[in-house]
Amino acid sequence: PNGGADNDKDNIAPRFGFTYRPDDAGRWVVRGGSGIFYDKIVFSFPAVASITAGTQLGFIFPQGLTLEFTDEILEDALDQGITMDDVRDALLFDPTLALTFSTGTTLDTPYAVQYNLGVERALGRHNALRMSATRARGHHQVLLKDLNPVISSNLGIPEHRDDTVGSIAAFVTEGESWYNGLDLGWSWRGAHRSLSATYTLSRAENLASDPLKGGITLPPDSDNIAGERARTDADRRHRMVIYGESDLPWLGLQVSGMVSLASGAVFNVTTGVDDNLDGILTDRPEGVGRNSGEKTDLNVINDLRRQYNDQRLLNLAPIQSLSEPTFAQVDMRVWKSFPLASGRGDGQIFIQIFNLLDRFNPGLMEGRVIAPNFGQPIGQAGPARTVELGVRMAF
């Protein structure tokens, strides 16, 4: 279990919270708390270990050598008693040219220490204001690092710290994370309608993308994990949500709407080639930090694109500007509630529209400098306009 790592049994999670009303009328409320929260993601390690244990990616560096290796040739070889190990050896998969996947020998349960302090103020009979500040510090976060990094190369062949094996991409719990956020809120509630708005100003940082969510990545320098501190993949500095709900004057209908807004999402800039020969294509241009997004130095980018044009006979155009994709979406819902004939429950018929204005919200960005569409969206965050019609019943 846990890829050979010992069990982690010394986890204690104390928590504290309070609520204070400083006035007799109860118009002011102060809330706060702190605590340690453990992440159950560690339960994934046995599955990850069973999937990755012993898995290798072999590399060959042919110099003017062409090999024809088709399915028919492989089937004939297997019919003659040749095993896959023989095929692998024939393809020169030297142990020093294989990327091995593993888990660290010591794994700790990820956890976060969180602090929160907030205040609420009632204004009249219908209005309320809220403000809260949150700070969270994460420890033992999961990341991937190379336990046997490349230290040099000889004629394009990588040389590792341990020269008997190649790179070892290992799941370890050496990551850290930082979050600071300020939440502001306003709400109004009447007899037949309500309205609320929330705004969040925040910054979230970590040392690596989550390998169980963001795919396989290795830092350019596995000996300097601290130098990988940057905004998280999900960090958006500004977020705002406006929500309203009201009765309609016809047929007992009700309507609700929500507007969601967010500032730009960060993206990682990579060269698009395996510069450090570790088998993973997540190397960054010299001087470019992780998840640099629109703040990436364009001089570095354009110098590298010109270099690729000369070396690889490409035709990459210079980049004039970079922008991080923002998010804006309007959702709407209309419904009618009705009692069931049995009198033992009720039902609801509804129509809801997601992304009412059919706005294209860019998602994943092309971050490879070598790509012709570098800096352009290659995915969408959220759906195109989607209409749903449904019936819901509760007994």
matplotlib code that plots the C-alpha trace (Angstrom):
import matplotlib.pyplot as plt

x = [0.0, 1.0, 3.7, 5.9, 5.6, 4.8, 1.3, 0.7, -1.0, -0.1, -2.7, -4.7, -7.1, -8.1, -10.7, -12.1, -15.0, -16.9, -19.9, -20.3, -23.2, -21.9, -25.3, -28.6, -30.6, -28.5, -27.8, -24.0, -22.6, -18.9, -17.8, -14.4, -12.5, -9.4, -8.5, -6.5, -8.2, -6.7, -7.1, -8.4, -6.5, -3.9, -6.3, -5.5, -1.9, -2.5, -4.3, -1.6, 1.1, -0.5, -0.9, 2.6, 4.8, 7.3, 5.9, 8.6, 8.8, 11.8, 13.7, 16.0, 18.1, 18.6, 21.3, 20.5, 18.8, 15.4, 13.5, 10.3, 8.2, 4.6, 1.8, 2.4, 6.1, 5.2, 2.7, 5.1, 7.8, 5.4, 4.3, 8.0, 8.2, 9.8, 8.6, 7.9, 11.0, 13.0, 11.4, 12.2, 15.8, 16.0, 14.9, 17.8, 15.7, 18.7, 17.7, 19.4, 17.1, 13.9, 11.6, 10.2, 7.1, 7.0, 5.9, 8.1, 9.3, 7.8, 4.3, 2.5, -1.2, -1.8, -3.4, -4.2, -4.2, -7.1, -8.1, -11.3, -12.8, -16.0, -18.6, -22.2, -24.4, -28.2, -29.5, -33.2, -35.6, -34.4, -30.7, -27.5, -23.8, -21.1, -17.3, -14.9, -11.2, -9.7, -6.1, -5.1, -1.7, -1.3, 1.4, 2.5, 0.7, 1.1, 3.5, 5.7, 9.5, 12.4, 14.3, 17.2, 17.4, 19.6, 22.8, 24.4, 24.3, 26.7, 25.9, 22.3, 22.1, 21.1, 23.4, 21.7, 22.9, 22.7, 24.1, 22.6, 18.9, 17.1, 14.7, 12.3, 9.0, 7.8, 4.6, 5.8, 4.2, 6.7, 4.3, 3.1, 0.2, -0.9, -4.3, -5.5, -9.0, -11.4, -15.1, -17.7, -21.4, -24.7, -28.2, -31.8, -34.8, -38.5, -41.7, -41.7, -38.2, -34.6, -31.2, -27.6, -24.1, -20.8, -17.3, -14.0, -10.5, -8.0, -4.6, -3.8, -0.3, 1.4, 4.6, 3.1, 0.0, -1.9, -0.6, -3.9, -5.8, -3.5, -1.6, 2.0, 4.5, 8.0, 9.7, 12.6, 14.8, 13.7, 16.4, 14.7, 11.0, 10.8, 11.6, 8.3, 6.1, 3.5, -0.2, -2.3, -4.0, -7.4, -6.3, -8.5, -7.8, -11.4, -14.7, -18.2, -21.6, -25.0, -28.1, -31.8, -35.0, -38.6, -42.2, -43.8, -47.3, -48.5, -49.5, -47.7, -44.3, -41.0, -37.8, -34.1, -31.0, -27.3, -24.4, -20.9, -17.8, -14.1, -10.8, -8.1, -7.0, -3.2, -1.6, 1.8, 4.4, 6.6, 9.1, 7.2, 10.3, 12.2, 15.1, 16.4, 15.9, 13.8, 11.1, 8.4, 7.6, 7.0, 10.3, 10.1, 12.1, 15.1, 14.0, 10.3, 8.6, 5.8, 2.3, 3.6, 0.6, 0.2, 3.2, 5.6, 8.5, 7.7, 11.3, 12.2, 9.3, 10.0, 13.8, 12.9, 10.4, 13.1, 15.5, 13.0, 12.4, 16.1, 16.7, 13.5, 12.7, 9.4, 7.5, 6.4, 5.1, 6.2, 3.9, 2.6, 0.7, -0.6, -3.9, -5.4, -8.9, -11.7, -15.0, -18.5, -21.7, -25.5, -27.8, -31.5, -34.2, -38.1, -40.2, -43.6, -44.3, -47.4, -48.8, -49.2, -52.7, -52.0, -51.2, -48.1, -45.6, -45.0, -43.5, -41.8, -41.6, -38.7, -36.7, -33.2, -30.7, -27.0, -24.8, -27.8, -25.8, -23.8, -20.5, -17.3, -15.3, -11.8, -10.5, -7.2, -4.6, -1.9, 1.3, 3.9, 6.1, 6.8, 3.1, 1.8, -1.2, 0.8, -1.2, -4.6, -7.4, -7.6, -10.5, -13.7, -14.5, -18.1, -20.7, -22.1, -25.7, -27.5, -31.3, -32.7, -36.4, -37.3, -39.7, -38.8, -41.0, -40.5, -42.6]
y = [0.0, 3.6, 2.6, 1.2, 4.3, 3.9, 4.6, 8.2, 7.8, 10.9, 13.3, 15.5, 18.1, 20.6, 23.3, 26.3, 28.6, 31.4, 33.7, 37.1, 39.5, 42.9, 44.6, 43.6, 44.2, 41.5, 43.7, 43.0, 39.5, 38.6, 35.1, 33.5, 30.3, 28.4, 24.8, 22.1, 20.3, 17.1, 16.2, 12.7, 12.8, 10.6, 7.7, 7.7, 6.7, 2.9, 3.2, 5.5, 3.1, 0.1, 1.9, 3.4, 0.8, -0.4, 1.6, 2.9, 5.0, 4.1, 6.6, 6.0, 8.6, 7.3, 8.9, 8.3, 5.0, 4.0, 1.1, -0.4, -1.8, -2.6, -4.6, -7.5, -7.7, -7.7, -10.5, -12.6, -12.1, -13.2, -16.2, -17.3, -17.2, -13.7, -12.0, -8.3, -8.1, -9.3, -6.6, -4.0, -5.1, -5.1, -1.5, -0.5, 0.6, 1.0, 1.4, 4.8, 5.9, 5.0, 7.3, 5.3, 6.2, 5.7, 7.1, 8.6, 6.4, 8.8, 10.1, 12.5, 13.4, 16.8, 19.3, 23.0, 25.4, 27.8, 31.1, 33.0, 36.2, 37.9, 40.4, 40.8, 43.9, 44.0, 47.2, 47.8, 44.9, 43.7, 44.4, 42.8, 43.3, 40.8, 40.9, 38.1, 37.4, 34.0, 32.7, 29.1, 27.6, 24.1, 21.6, 18.2, 18.9, 16.3, 16.9, 15.1, 15.5, 13.7, 11.7, 11.0, 14.2, 14.8, 16.5, 16.7, 15.3, 13.7, 14.0, 14.5, 11.5, 12.4, 11.6, 11.1, 11.6, 7.8, 6.6, 3.1, 4.3, 7.1, 9.7, 8.7, 10.6, 10.2, 11.3, 13.0, 15.2, 18.1, 20.8, 23.9, 26.2, 29.7, 31.4, 34.8, 36.0, 38.9, 38.3, 41.0, 40.4, 42.2, 40.7, 42.0, 39.9, 40.9, 39.1, 37.9, 38.5, 38.5, 39.8, 39.2, 40.0, 38.7, 39.8, 37.9, 39.4, 36.5, 35.1, 31.4, 30.0, 26.6, 24.8, 22.6, 21.5, 18.7, 15.6, 13.8, 16.5, 18.4, 15.5, 14.5, 17.4, 17.6, 20.8, 21.9, 21.7, 19.1, 20.2, 23.6, 23.0, 26.2, 28.1, 26.8, 29.0, 30.7, 31.2, 28.1, 26.8, 27.9, 31.3, 34.2, 37.5, 38.9, 37.0, 38.4, 36.7, 38.4, 36.4, 37.3, 35.5, 36.7, 35.7, 36.4, 37.8, 35.0, 31.5, 31.2, 31.2, 32.1, 33.2, 33.4, 34.6, 34.6, 36.5, 35.1, 37.2, 36.4, 38.0, 36.2, 32.7, 32.0, 29.6, 28.0, 28.8, 26.0, 25.6, 22.6, 20.4, 18.3, 20.6, 18.8, 15.3, 14.0, 12.7, 15.2, 18.2, 20.8, 22.7, 26.5, 29.1, 30.4, 33.1, 32.3, 31.2, 28.7, 29.9, 33.3, 33.9, 37.3, 38.6, 36.5, 38.5, 38.7, 39.3, 35.8, 34.3, 35.9, 35.2, 31.5, 31.5, 33.0, 30.3, 27.6, 29.2, 29.0, 25.5, 23.7, 25.7, 26.9, 30.0, 31.2, 34.7, 37.1, 37.5, 41.0, 40.5, 37.9, 38.0, 35.7, 34.4, 36.1, 34.5, 35.9, 33.9, 34.6, 31.7, 31.8, 29.6, 29.7, 27.2, 26.5, 24.5, 22.3, 20.0, 16.3, 14.9, 12.6, 15.5, 13.8, 15.8, 18.4, 18.8, 21.4, 21.9, 24.1, 25.4, 26.6, 28.1, 28.1, 30.7, 32.6, 35.0, 32.1, 33.8, 31.8, 31.6, 30.5, 27.6, 25.8, 28.0, 26.9, 27.5, 25.9, 28.5, 26.2, 26.1, 28.4, 29.2, 30.0, 32.1, 31.2, 29.2, 25.5, 24.7, 26.2, 26.9, 26.0, 25.1, 26.9, 28.0, 25.0, 24.7, 22.1, 21.3, 19.1, 17.9, 17.3, 15.6, 15.1, 12.6]
z = [0.0, -0.6, -3.0, -0.2, 2.0, 5.7, 7.0, 8.3, 11.6, 13.6, 12.2, 14.6, 13.4, 16.1, 15.2, 16.9, 16.0, 17.6, 17.1, 18.9, 18.9, 20.2, 20.3, 21.9, 18.7, 16.9, 13.9, 14.2, 14.1, 14.3, 13.3, 13.2, 13.5, 12.7, 12.2, 10.5, 7.6, 6.2, 2.5, 1.6, -1.6, 0.1, -0.3, -4.0, -3.4, -3.4, -6.7, -8.1, -6.9, -8.5, -11.8, -11.9, -10.2, -12.7, -15.5, -17.9, -20.9, -23.1, -25.3, -28.2, -30.0, -33.5, -35.6, -39.2, -38.4, -39.6, -38.1, -39.7, -36.8, -37.8, -36.2, -38.7, -37.8, -34.1, -34.5, -36.5, -33.8, -31.1, -33.1, -33.2, -29.4, -29.1, -26.0, -25.4, -23.2, -26.2, -28.4, -25.8, -25.6, -29.4, -29.5, -27.2, -24.2, -22.0, -18.3, -18.3, -21.2, -19.5, -17.5, -14.5, -12.6, -8.8, -5.5, -2.8, 0.0, 2.5, 2.1, 4.4, 4.5, 2.9, 5.2, 5.4, 8.4, 7.8, 9.6, 9.0, 10.5, 9.3, 10.2, 9.2, 9.6, 9.1, 7.5, 8.0, 7.6, 4.2, 3.7, 5.0, 4.4, 4.9, 4.9, 5.7, 5.4, 4.9, 5.0, 4.3, 4.4, 2.8, 3.7, 2.3, -1.0, -3.8, -6.7, -9.1, -9.1, -10.7, -8.1, -10.5, -12.5, -15.6, -14.6, -18.1, -21.6, -24.0, -27.7, -26.8, -24.5, -20.9, -18.0, -14.6, -11.1, -10.7, -14.0, -13.7, -14.2, -16.0, -14.6, -11.9, -11.9, -8.3, -6.5, -3.3, -0.7, -0.7, -1.9, -0.2, -0.9, 0.0, -0.1, 1.0, 0.2, 1.0, 0.5, 0.4, 0.2, 0.0, 0.1, 0.0, 0.6, 0.2, 0.4, -3.3, -4.5, -3.4, -4.7, -3.7, -4.8, -3.7, -4.6, -3.9, -4.0, -3.6, -4.5, -4.5, -5.0, -4.9, -6.0, -8.7, -10.5, -8.9, -10.7, -10.1, -11.9, -14.2, -15.7, -15.7, -15.3, -13.9, -12.7, -14.9, -11.8, -9.3, -6.9, -6.6, -5.9, -3.8, -7.0, -8.6, -6.4, -8.6, -9.0, -9.0, -12.2, -10.7, -9.4, -10.5, -8.7, -9.0, -8.9, -8.7, -8.6, -8.8, -8.1, -8.2, -7.7, -8.1, -8.5, -11.8, -12.2, -14.5, -13.9, -10.6, -12.3, -10.7, -12.3, -11.2, -12.8, -12.1, -13.5, -12.9, -13.7, -13.2, -14.1, -16.2, -15.5, -15.5, -18.0, -18.1, -20.8, -22.0, -24.8, -26.2, -26.4, -23.9, -23.2, -20.0, -21.5, -18.7, -21.0, -20.1, -22.3, -19.6, -19.8, -19.7, -21.6, -19.7, -17.2, -17.4, -14.2, -13.8, -14.7, -15.9, -18.2, -19.7, -17.6, -19.6, -21.1, -24.9, -25.8, -24.4, -26.3, -29.6, -29.4, -28.9, -31.8, -34.1, -32.9, -33.7, -37.1, -37.9, -36.5, -37.5, -40.7, -39.1, -39.8, -36.3, -36.2, -33.5, -30.5, -30.0, -26.7, -24.3, -22.4, -19.8, -20.5, -18.5, -17.7, -17.9, -18.0, -17.5, -16.4, -16.2, -14.7, -14.9, -13.0, -11.6, -8.5, -8.1, -5.4, -6.2, -6.4, -3.5, -1.3, -0.1, -2.0, -4.6, -8.0, -10.2, -13.9, -15.1, -18.0, -17.4, -19.7, -19.1, -20.8, -22.0, -24.1, -25.7, -24.8, -25.7, -22.4, -23.2, -21.1, -21.6, -23.4, -25.8, -23.8, -26.1, -27.6, -30.5, -31.4, -34.2, -32.1, -28.9, -26.5, -28.1, -26.4, -27.2, -24.9, -23.5, -19.8, -19.4, -22.0, -25.0, -24.6, -23.1, -22.6, -20.2, -19.7, -16.7, -14.1, -10.5, -7.9, -4.1, -2.1]

ax = plt.figure().add_subplot(projection="3d")
ax.plot(x, y, z, "-o")
ax.set_aspect("equal")
plt.show()
